[in-house]
Amino acid sequence: MLEYASIHRAAVDTMTQRRDLRDLELMDYEWKIVGQLWDVLKILKDATMFFSRTVPNLATVIPAMDLIDEKLTTYSLDDKYLPAIHAAVGLAKKTLNRYYQLTDHSDMYCIAMILHPHHKLVYFKVVNWENEWIDAAEKLLRDEFERSYLDSSLVESDKDSTVIPSAASVSFVLSPNHVLY
């Protein structure tokens, strides 16, 4: 809507100059806010469009949140934006961080990131996680693997002969010397 209003400013101005719509007319400083909001909110529109056209998975959520946070941080430090925009960006960052912290309550986000072929532990290094956090993430994955799969053995189902591999057959995935980055 902001994009449409900005592009069609002349038409909006003409329409709001009618007596019964005068209260809706935007002043020049308000049009400046509209333009700046359009600029700042673009990252959120892009993220919405991205997640709307694909099936999101856990390994895409964290990088998207990181990108949004990075952009919002940049906007919050940019002097070209009005104080009202800085305040709005601050609130957006606070909301994003509240949701980001919720990912700490689920080990699956961290495990999905490490197991994703593109990310692995390198992602956490690239986004400057502290080494202790990276070590904890790797330990979390190893512990989950040991808890869920280490004691597995080859199991053959009577129905369809599905084979579930033993830990020995998949140990290359998480052997103690295997590097995840």
Secondary structure, DSSP 8 states (H G I E B T S, - for coil): -HHHHHHTHHHHHHHHTSGGGGGG---HHHHHHHHHHHHHHHHHHHHHHHHHHS---HHHHHHHHHHHHHHHHHHHH-TTS-HHHHHHHHHHHHHHHHHHHHGGG-HHHHHHHHHSTTTTTHHHHHTT--HHHHHHHHHHHHHHHHHHTTT---EE-TTT--EE--HHHHGGGS-TT----
